[in-house]
Structures are given as structure tokens and as C-alpha cells.
Amino acid sequence: MAYTELIKNFERVREYMRQFYLYGFKSREEYGIKSARSYDDDRRRIETWLGEYMGFKSGANGKNVFISIDSRAVKSNPLFKAWKTCSFTDKDITLHFIVLDILKNHPSGITTKDICDVIENDYMCCFDSPLSFDESTVRKKLKEYETQGIVTSRKDGKTVVYTICKDSTKVDADALAFFSESAPCGVIGSFIADKKTANNDNFAFKHHYITQTMDSEILAKLLCAIRDKRNVITINHSPRTENTVSIKSVPLKIFISTQNGRQYVMVYHYDFDRIMSYRLDYITDVELLDECENFDHYRNMLCRMEKHMWGVNATRHEEQLYHVEFTVSFAENEGFIYRRMMREKRCGNVELVGKGLCRFSADVYNEQELVPWIRTFAGRIVKISFTDKELEASFKEDIHSMYQMYCEEGGDNDAV
Amino acid sequence: MMLFNEIYSLYYKAVAKAIDSAIKGQLDDKTLRQIIRENAFCESELTIVPAIKEEKWQIICADGTTPIQNTPSIPLTNLEKSWLKAISLDKRIALFGVDFGLGDDVQPLFNQENIKYFDQYTDEDEYDNPEYQKHFKTILKAINDNHHPLQIYMRNPKGQSVRMNVIPRHLEYSHKDDKFRLITSGCAYGAVINLGRIQSCEYYYGRQLNRMADLAPENKCFCMELVDKRNALERVMMHFAHFEKQAEKLGDDRYKITVWYNKEDEGEIIIRILSFGPMVKVTEPCDLVERIKQRLKKQMRYL
């Protein structure tokens, strides 16, 4: 099939874009692809969409493609463009503009048959080799647009009359520019901005994980499922193990990290009979099923658990908690350390325990989740204890390894 | 519900603009190509121009006329309305003072209870505070008003009130901090103002400020090496994803990663590096390595 700039299936490009953006050091051979040509086509497409943000370099393993974007410097997420590349047929685009034009000329409504007549008599007559549209094709397009909320229908006797939906929505360019970048499924705001020609660059974003947009369709479906309290079947693919599994669950809440951009769905997993988290970037499909009668029960269970969750790890046994406690020291002019601890403590407690000393403590389901955060206080930790003594030893060992790595000549390079 | 649909495609957007130009009798070959370049992708001309010239898409004739009578526009879809409805329930919408005019029959795609930013800092700006909202709106109006100068009184970190006359460039939001900052130029004291510290904010009509006096933050880069154990590579690459960066495979499971950052964020960068423990080692610049060393030496005295 000849190369085209547009695509029919988003999934393959979703994975390539993530790889180019997050890693950018793999050569074509390292992607484990079945067809070199399809890889080359997708790479070329992404290059035409993202142009200036794409880079190439030659390494020992061949030519590597990467996407490099300082998301603080761009005012609109360049990856949104990938969502605006859906392919269509000649008839699709022709019918789209003509049907909407006809509907605008018939504000009180028009039947499918009359639309077909108008197309043939008033539009196709302008062209040497006119396309032909039968009633069923036009009806199918109208039904599609009705589902999307663009047109509406009513019965007039035995016939169905279609009208274009009125759009009284007022759009504010500033609000759109801000929420398109900061709200879940922000690409939808970008669609609206495209329609309303309401783009502006009054906002920039720090700590902005733009790659989340690649999971927008999955996120939107899960949000609908949560809103409507419905069960789902998700297809989860692990890039590490290459395993793909189908999971029946009820989605309860979306958890998003503002510090690494990962998005998770918290679900009640029927087979495992427990609350679990799944990464959205590992989910390749979501099918909405029937309503879950016990949604409120599971959701309340999650709410109770959140009081002891540092991250996304829940548990089967709510009573099994682990205690973490550490004390940091700070000088008289370093009150910002205490304030920092206060704003970052999540489900923990922070208390001043002496002059220039503050103590953090928490009872959590998973102590390991706190380790990276505790390490950020390195240089100030005067006391630390975990319920899990192995973890405590491992924490201290890691600090020792870091010291060796940086401070002792000929340190253990393998520790890197 | 489909986000990936042709009605949202940039080809449709470009063609709609071309039709509008044709309706106005202004569509020649040069204009068509320009519209495509401005609204679609860099190779789109190769598809769209022949499709129109060869009358495969029968909406614009080869001579640049069109049978379409109305300027193309599509009403908002259900998906778009439900997203807007969700936005209208966000606490930060009060800063914009807008009503999207959506009916009660529109269901929000999500509400705030269904989403949790579990590691967001808790000392967020006071979005409910009428004074904060007033400052935000004044700033936004000034930015839209061709960056009209502002006179701002704010508390400095020592709690003292200071006056600054500035040219507002843009607002910067951090999801992690849940705070807005105003990026400015024209003032010798500093280029960044935390909105939460502002005491008053009004249009400034005094002597002209130097619009070129931008205090652009100094850019730096650091290099680190890592061994891909405990899934370190993915964790590091995701964590630093929002920076401009480059990764290089050194061999087997060893990687070199270069990250560009603003010098003003160096303190934050250090603690972010420390969070990865012995999985990563910063190799340059020397001053950053030295600061990490000092932290570790101090820590070793405690443990």
C-alpha cells in the first residue's frame, strides 16, 4: 500500500512515539518489528507531524530516532498532532462538508432522500466525474454524526428528518489554552481550539509530562466507566515481559503522578478479589460492560485504603500496615525544610521534635514506595526506621553505595 | 466515543479553511498551499493539492471555486461538550470567570473526585480567594492587552512588601506545585513572581519599561550514567521526560543521559537525582557533582 501521512490505527504509532520520546536510543533493529518498511513509514509520518522536535543520531547500533522537547518552552503540546491524523476516504471528506452545508441551508430539517437529491443536483454537477452517494451511505454518515452529537433527528410521519445541532457554547481562549495542557484528556480542548480558532500562548507549564496525551483514548473510556459505574475488560500489555492479558474489573479512580507523569487506574479485580492499580500506558484497549452494583462498596474500600497509600499500592488485607519513621535536621535559617516536609507528606504526619529537628511518620501498606522520597533528604537524615528491617538495611546500604560511588576514589562502579 | 476520528483531523481543518477562502473567491494555488502549510503537516500538500486538483474530493473545483455555500463549521461534539463540562467543575475555572453555556443535560467526562494527583504538593495557591482571582484576571487581561505593564506589590521570602513594575510575558503553571507564577521582563529585581505572594496588582502607567530586559534563566545541562537495574532506565527517563534530553547506550545495560535544565532549578534537580539512589551517577558538571558529594558526606556522618 502506498505511503500516506495519515493513519487508520493509532496503537502502533502510540508505542513508537512513546519510545522516541522517552528513550530515543534504539535503532530500527531493536524495536523487534516485523516489517522494516512499516517502521520506516511510521517514523516518516511522525517526522512530518513533529518536524522540528525530531532528531537523529548515529550510534554503534545504527541510526537512532528521538523526540526531544523541553515541555516548559512549548506553549502547546506538540504530541496532540498525533490525534489529528485519522485517515478517511474520498467519499468521507466529500460527504462531510457537503452534508453539513446542506443541513445549514435547511434549519428546519431535511430527509436523507432529499439530501441525496441536493447532493446530485446542486453539488456533484460542478464536477466532471461526479461521485455517487446512495441513501444508505448518507444515512450511515448521518447516524455517525448523530452519535457524535453533531446532528439530531426527529420523526416526521414515517420519515426521519435531520437537522444540524445548535452550538451555543461560549469558548474562552485563555481557559482552553490552560486546561488543554493541564486537565485530563486535554487533547479534546485542543480539538475545540482548532474549531474555534482559539489558540493562544499566554501559558507555559513546568513539570509538564506531555507524553500522557498518548493514553487519552484509554483514559477517556476509563473515566466514562467510572462515571457510569460500569465494569470493563481491559487488554493489558507488559513491554517488559511481552505478556498480554485480558482483565475484568471495575475501575474506581484514576491516580496521576505529577512527578513522573505516570497514570494509573485503580480497579477492583474480580479474580484476585482485591483493589489493584494498572498503568494506563500498558493498557491497549478498554471495553465497557454492564453496570457494577457494588461500585460504591469498592469505592469506599479504596477511600479507606487511601489513608495508608503513599503511591498506588493497595492491599488485600486492610489491617496489615508497616510503620515508617525518619527524622531530619535543619539549621535555624532552613525553615524551608520543615515547610517542604509539610507540603510533601501525603498520608504521613510531620512534627517538630526539637530545635531544628522534624520527624515524619506514616503507617502504609507498602514501605518501599517511600524510599525514593526519603532519599531526597540525604544529608539531613539523623534517624530512620522501617518495620521491614531488611528494607531499612537496604536503604542504608544504598546511601553507603552512593557515598562510595561519589566520594571514594575507585568506588564501586557497578553500583551506578 | 472516539478521540481518534477524522472530524478532528488537521486535513479537515485545512480543507475547511480552503473552502472558506474559495467561498470568498480568494482561493488560488498559492493560497491553497499556504493554508495547508499553516494548518496541516509539512508533507500534506503532496496529498491535499492533487486530491483537490484531480477532483477526488469533490468540495473544491480545480479552478478554486466551490459549490459549498456556508463557511464550514462543526458544532461541538458530545465528547467535546462533556470535556468542557468537566472543566467547568474544576476549582481553577473561577480564575477565568467564564460560563461555557452548557446545558444541564451535558454529562461531565469526569469530576474531581474521580481523579487523584497523589503526589501533588499540598500548599497550593488559594484559587477560592477573591483577591487571588482578581490578581489573576488583571494579569491575564494585561497579557492579552499587548503585555501592558503592571505595578505589583508582593511579599518577598523574608515577608517584606516590595514593589515591582513589570511587563507580564506569560503565566507558568506547575502541576506538581499546583501554583501559578508570572514570568515577566522589564524589572531589575527578578523575572518570576509567585501569584500566591502578590498583595496588589494594577496597570502601571509610569515611565516606559525596557521591554527587551528579559532575565532569561541560564540553561545548564548535566550528564548521568545509569545501569538498568530495578527498572532504573524507565523510571529515570519518565521522571526527566519533561526536559530536553538525550540518551545514549554505552553498552549492555549501561546508559548515558544528558538533561538540559534551568539553573534556577538546580536545588530541585539535586533532590530528584538523589531519589534514584545508587542507580544513577552524575558525571558532570563538576559543581553539581560536588554538591551531591557534600550531601552524602554529611549523611554518612549521621548513619
Interface residues (C-beta under 8 A of the other chain):
Chain A: T4 E5 L6 F10 Y21 L22 Y23 G24 F25 T48 W49 G51 G55 K57 G59 A60 N61 F66 S68 I69 D70 S71 R72 A73 K75 K81 W83 K84 T85 C86 S87 F88 D90 D92 I93 T94 H96 F97 I98 L100 D101 K104 N105 D122 Y123 M124 C125 C126 F127 D128 S129 P130 L131 T147 Q148 G149 I150 I164 C165 K166 D167 S168 T169 K170 V171 D172 D174 A175 F178 F179 E181 S182 A183 P184 C185 V187 I188 G189 F191 I192 D194 K195 N200 D201 N202 F203 A204 F205 K206 H207 H208 Y209 I210 T211 S216 E217 A220 K221 L223 C224 I226 R227 R240 K253 I254 F255 I256 S257 T258 Q259 N260 G261 R262 E306 M309 G311 V312 R339 M342 R343 E344 K345 R346 V371 P372 W373 R375 T376 A378 G379 R380 I381 V382 K383 I384 K396 D398 I399 H400 S401 M402 Y403 M405 Y406 C407 D414 A415 V416
Chain B: M1 M2 L3 F4 N5 E6 I7 Y8 S9 L10 Y11 Y12 K13 V15 A16 I19 F41 C42 E43 S44 L46 T47 A51 E55 K56 W57 Q58 I59 C61 T65 P67 I68 Q69 N70 P72 S73 I74 P75 L76 T77 N78 L79 E80 K81 W83 L84 A86 I87 D90 R92 I93 F96 V98 D99 F100 G101 L102 Q107 P108 L109 F110 N111 N114 I115 K116 Y117 F118 D119 Q120 Y121 T122 D123 L140 I143 N144 H170 L171 E172 Y173 S174 H175 K176 D177 R181 I183 E225 L226 V227 N231 L233 E234 R235 M237 M238 H239 A241 H242 F243 E244 K245 Q246 A247 E248 K249 R254 Y255 W260 N262 I271 R272 L274 S275 F276 G277 P278 M279 V280 K281 V289 I292 K293 Q294 R295 L296 K297 K298 Q299 M300 Y302 L303
